Amino acid sequence: MIMPIKAKAYPFPVLQPDFRTFADSSAFDVAFDLEIELVDGVISQKLTPKVKLENDSIEELLVDGKVGIYVEIFAPSSYQRELLEISLGHKELELSELDLAGNVEFTGVILAKETIDKYFPSDVINEFKEIKTGFLISKSDILAYGHTVAKQIDPDFEVKPDLLRVQPVPEMEDHWSDFLIDAPVLTIQLSSKMMNYWQAYKQDKTKKAVLFTNIYRDCIEAAVDFIQEGSNQEYAWIRTLIAEAQRRNIDIEDGDPRDVAAELLFDKGFGKIIGLEVEGA
């Protein structure tokens, strides 16, 4: 557990952007490039940190392996907080497994990997130079941190063209619905009257759950059964559905299809990708 990262007077010199502890010649910050793309029906979130470090003493500790550079990732909407080690290079980090969404904060930080005795960095302000014996740094203490950068990861980043769509079928009898499973796109087919119900329920937050417990669940159940039968595995929606189940540790290969469908649909993360494309509406 690391100390809270915020501007304050620490008991030892911390290189920080909002509290003057070092001379202007020293600096530490991390910029972040976030790339989100769809690859074979699966969302990929890649983060590339770009580290700026200008301080001889901290650089020496980094070379000796006594400190490390990390990115703290905080997603308030899902209460996730992760700490990943990075380097001075621009190596990509794959974030997809973290299931991040909404406003996500990234902060670069340098932490001690071990106890450091008699730490006395160069370029500190005069108040710290008076302490001739140096400072005792404990493992996981903060030695530097940069600005917090917020990135928006759209919770509605949808894979719907490769997963699921709704298709009205005017010639279908009233109150009827069907599923097109053996096809490149998993499709819910609805009669004109059922289509009207679907559109009304989709817009009404109090009734939207009915879609999940009925039409959506029945469709996903049929899709899981199709997958378990070993049918055409080349469809993109199958790869997407399997990947989403694996990310959530749901046994899609051997689990009861109805239970698998329920687990998927009532998982908050999976629910975000069921935006649904209406064909011909």
C-alpha positions as CSV (number, residue, x, y, z in Angstrom):
1,M,0.0,0.0,0.0
2,I,1.6,3.3,-1.1
3,M,1.2,6.7,0.7
4,P,-1.5,8.9,-0.7
5,I,-0.3,10.8,-3.7
6,K,-1.0,14.5,-3.1
7,A,0.8,17.8,-2.7
8,K,2.1,18.1,0.8
9,A,5.2,18.5,2.9
10,Y,6.7,15.0,3.2
11,P,9.3,14.2,5.9
12,F,11.9,13.7,3.2
13,P,12.4,15.3,-0.2
14,V,9.8,14.3,-2.8
15,L,10.0,15.5,-6.3
16,Q,6.4,16.7,-6.9
17,P,4.8,19.2,-9.3
18,D,2.7,21.1,-6.8
19,F,5.0,21.5,-3.9
20,R,8.5,23.0,-4.2
21,T,11.1,20.7,-2.7
22,F,13.7,20.6,-5.5
23,A,15.3,23.3,-7.6
24,D,13.8,24.1,-10.9
25,S,16.5,22.0,-12.7
26,S,14.9,18.8,-11.4
27,A,11.7,17.4,-12.9
28,F,9.6,14.2,-13.1
29,D,6.4,13.7,-15.0
30,V,4.7,11.0,-17.1
31,A,2.5,11.7,-20.2
32,F,0.1,9.0,-21.3
33,D,-1.2,8.0,-24.7
34,L,-4.3,5.8,-24.6
35,E,-5.4,3.9,-27.7
36,I,-8.7,2.0,-27.8
37,E,-9.5,-0.2,-30.8
38,L,-11.6,-3.2,-31.8
39,V,-9.6,-6.3,-32.9
40,D,-11.6,-9.3,-34.1
41,G,-14.6,-8.2,-32.0
42,V,-12.5,-7.7,-28.8
43,I,-11.8,-4.3,-27.3
44,S,-8.1,-3.5,-26.8
45,Q,-7.0,-0.7,-24.5
46,K,-3.3,0.1,-24.8
47,L,-1.5,2.7,-22.7
48,T,1.9,4.1,-23.7
49,P,3.6,6.1,-20.8
50,K,6.3,8.7,-21.7
51,V,8.5,9.3,-18.7
52,K,10.4,12.6,-18.1
53,L,13.0,12.3,-15.3
54,E,15.7,14.9,-14.6
55,N,17.4,14.3,-11.3
56,D,20.8,12.6,-11.0
57,S,20.3,11.0,-7.5
58,I,16.9,9.4,-8.4
59,E,18.3,8.3,-11.8
60,E,21.2,6.6,-10.0
61,L,18.8,4.8,-7.6
62,L,16.7,3.7,-10.7
63,V,19.8,2.2,-12.3
64,D,20.7,0.4,-9.1
65,G,17.2,-1.1,-8.9
66,K,16.5,0.5,-5.6
67,V,13.5,2.4,-6.9
68,G,10.9,1.8,-9.7
69,I,8.7,3.9,-11.9
70,Y,5.0,3.1,-11.8
71,V,1.7,4.2,-13.1
72,E,-1.2,4.4,-10.6
73,I,-4.5,3.8,-12.3
74,F,-7.7,4.9,-10.6
75,A,-11.2,4.3,-12.0
76,P,-13.7,6.0,-9.6
77,S,-16.8,4.6,-11.3
78,S,-15.7,1.0,-10.7
79,Y,-13.6,1.6,-7.6
80,Q,-10.5,0.1,-9.2
81,R,-7.0,1.1,-8.2
82,E,-4.0,-0.6,-9.9
83,L,-0.3,0.0,-9.7
84,L,1.8,-1.1,-12.8
85,E,5.5,-0.8,-13.2
86,I,6.8,1.0,-16.3
87,S,10.2,2.1,-17.6
88,L,11.9,5.1,-19.1
89,G,11.1,3.6,-22.5
90,H,7.8,3.9,-24.3
91,K,6.6,0.3,-23.7
92,E,2.8,-0.3,-24.3
93,L,0.7,-1.6,-21.4
94,E,-2.4,-3.7,-22.2
95,L,-5.2,-2.5,-19.9
96,S,-8.2,-4.5,-21.4
97,E,-8.2,-7.1,-18.6
98,L,-8.8,-4.3,-16.0
99,D,-12.2,-3.6,-17.5
100,L,-11.8,0.2,-17.1
101,A,-14.6,2.6,-18.1
102,G,-15.6,6.2,-17.5
103,N,-13.2,8.8,-16.2
104,V,-9.9,7.0,-15.5
105,E,-7.0,8.8,-13.8
106,F,-3.3,8.0,-14.5
107,T,-0.5,9.2,-12.3
108,G,3.2,8.5,-12.7
109,V,5.1,7.8,-9.4
110,I,8.5,6.7,-8.3
111,L,8.5,4.3,-5.3
112,A,11.3,2.8,-3.2
113,K,11.7,-1.0,-3.8
114,E,13.8,-1.4,-0.7
115,T,14.9,0.5,2.4
116,I,17.3,3.3,1.5
117,D,19.5,4.7,4.3
118,K,21.1,8.2,4.3
119,Y,19.2,9.3,1.2
120,F,20.3,12.8,0.2
121,P,19.3,13.7,-3.4
122,S,21.0,16.5,-5.3
123,D,19.3,19.7,-6.1
124,V,17.1,19.9,-3.0
125,I,16.1,23.3,-1.6
126,N,18.0,24.8,1.4
127,E,15.6,23.6,4.1
128,F,16.5,20.0,3.3
129,K,20.3,20.7,3.0
130,E,20.4,21.4,6.7
131,I,19.8,17.7,7.5
132,K,23.4,16.4,7.1
133,T,22.7,12.8,8.0
134,G,20.3,12.2,5.1
135,F,16.9,10.6,5.2
136,L,15.7,7.1,5.9
137,I,13.4,5.9,3.1
138,S,11.2,2.8,3.7
139,K,10.1,0.3,1.1
140,S,7.1,1.7,-1.0
141,D,7.8,5.3,0.0
142,I,7.2,7.9,-2.7
143,L,10.3,9.7,-4.0
144,A,8.6,11.5,-6.9
145,Y,5.2,11.8,-8.7
146,G,3.8,13.7,-11.6
147,H,0.6,15.3,-12.7
148,T,-2.6,13.2,-12.7
149,V,-3.9,12.8,-16.2
150,A,-7.6,11.9,-16.8
151,K,-8.7,9.9,-19.8
152,Q,-12.2,9.1,-20.8
153,I,-12.8,5.4,-21.6
154,D,-16.3,5.4,-23.1
155,P,-18.4,2.8,-21.3
156,D,-20.6,2.6,-24.5
157,F,-17.6,1.6,-26.7
158,E,-19.7,-1.0,-28.5
159,V,-18.8,-4.2,-30.4
160,K,-22.4,-4.5,-31.5
161,P,-21.7,-5.0,-35.3
162,D,-19.8,-8.2,-34.4
163,L,-22.0,-9.3,-31.6
164,L,-25.8,-8.6,-31.6
165,R,-28.4,-6.7,-33.6
166,V,-32.2,-6.5,-33.8
167,Q,-33.9,-7.0,-37.2
168,P,-37.6,-6.2,-37.8
169,V,-39.4,-8.8,-39.9
170,P,-42.7,-7.3,-41.1
171,E,-44.2,-10.5,-42.4
172,M,-43.7,-12.3,-39.0
173,E,-46.9,-12.9,-37.0
174,D,-47.7,-10.5,-34.1
175,H,-46.1,-11.2,-30.8
176,W,-43.5,-13.5,-32.4
177,S,-39.7,-13.3,-32.2
178,D,-37.0,-15.5,-33.5
179,F,-33.1,-15.7,-33.4
180,L,-30.8,-16.0,-36.3
181,I,-27.8,-17.9,-34.7
182,D,-26.0,-19.6,-37.6
183,A,-25.0,-16.3,-39.2
184,P,-22.1,-13.8,-39.2
185,V,-24.0,-11.5,-36.9
186,L,-26.1,-12.8,-34.0
187,T,-29.6,-11.5,-34.8
188,I,-32.8,-11.0,-32.9
189,Q,-35.8,-11.0,-35.3
190,L,-39.0,-9.4,-34.2
191,S,-42.4,-8.9,-35.7
192,S,-43.6,-5.4,-36.3
193,K,-45.6,-5.3,-33.1
194,M,-42.8,-6.8,-31.0
195,M,-40.5,-4.3,-32.6
196,N,-42.6,-1.5,-31.3
197,Y,-42.5,-3.0,-27.8
198,W,-38.8,-3.4,-28.0
199,Q,-38.2,0.3,-29.0
200,A,-40.5,1.5,-26.3
201,Y,-38.9,-0.6,-23.6
202,K,-35.4,0.3,-24.7
203,Q,-36.1,3.9,-24.1
204,D,-37.7,3.4,-20.7
205,K,-35.2,2.8,-18.0
206,T,-37.8,1.2,-15.7
207,K,-38.7,-1.4,-18.4
208,K,-35.3,-2.0,-20.0
209,A,-34.6,-4.9,-17.5
210,V,-37.5,-6.8,-19.2
211,L,-35.5,-7.0,-22.4
212,F,-32.5,-8.4,-20.5
213,T,-34.6,-11.1,-18.6
214,N,-36.5,-12.2,-21.7
215,I,-35.4,-11.4,-25.3
216,Y,-31.7,-10.9,-24.7
217,R,-31.3,-13.8,-22.3
218,D,-33.1,-16.2,-24.6
219,C,-30.9,-15.1,-27.5
220,I,-27.6,-15.3,-25.6
221,E,-28.8,-18.7,-24.2
222,A,-29.3,-20.0,-27.8
223,A,-26.0,-18.6,-28.9
224,V,-24.1,-20.3,-26.0
225,D,-25.9,-23.6,-26.9
226,F,-24.7,-23.1,-30.5
227,I,-21.1,-22.5,-29.3
228,Q,-21.2,-25.7,-27.1
229,E,-22.4,-27.8,-30.1
230,G,-19.1,-26.9,-31.8
231,S,-20.8,-25.1,-34.6
232,N,-19.1,-22.6,-37.0
233,Q,-16.4,-21.0,-34.8
234,E,-15.4,-18.5,-37.6
235,Y,-18.2,-16.0,-36.8
236,A,-16.8,-12.8,-35.2
237,W,-19.7,-12.7,-32.7
238,I,-18.6,-16.1,-31.3
239,R,-15.1,-14.9,-30.7
240,T,-16.4,-11.8,-29.0
241,L,-18.8,-13.8,-26.8
242,I,-16.1,-16.2,-25.8
243,A,-13.6,-13.4,-25.0
244,E,-16.2,-11.6,-22.9
245,A,-17.0,-14.8,-20.9
246,Q,-13.3,-15.5,-20.4
247,R,-12.6,-12.0,-19.1
248,R,-15.3,-12.5,-16.5
249,N,-14.3,-16.1,-15.6
250,I,-17.6,-17.5,-16.9
251,D,-17.5,-21.2,-18.1
252,I,-19.0,-20.7,-21.6
253,E,-17.7,-24.1,-22.9
254,D,-19.4,-26.4,-20.3
255,G,-21.7,-24.2,-18.2
256,D,-25.5,-24.4,-18.4
257,P,-26.4,-22.1,-21.4
258,R,-29.2,-20.4,-19.4
259,D,-27.0,-19.8,-16.4
260,V,-24.2,-18.5,-18.7
261,A,-26.5,-16.1,-20.4
262,A,-27.8,-14.8,-17.1
263,E,-24.3,-14.3,-15.7
264,L,-23.2,-12.4,-18.8
265,L,-26.2,-10.2,-19.1
266,F,-26.2,-9.1,-15.5
267,D,-22.5,-8.4,-15.4
268,K,-22.2,-4.6,-15.5
269,G,-19.3,-4.7,-17.9
270,F,-21.0,-6.9,-20.4
271,G,-24.2,-4.9,-20.2
272,K,-22.3,-1.9,-21.5
273,I,-21.7,-3.5,-24.9
274,I,-25.3,-4.5,-25.5
275,G,-26.2,-1.3,-27.3
276,L,-27.8,-3.2,-30.2
277,E,-28.0,-2.1,-33.8
278,V,-31.5,-2.0,-35.3
279,E,-31.4,-3.1,-39.0
280,G,-34.0,-1.5,-41.2
281,A,-35.7,0.4,-38.4
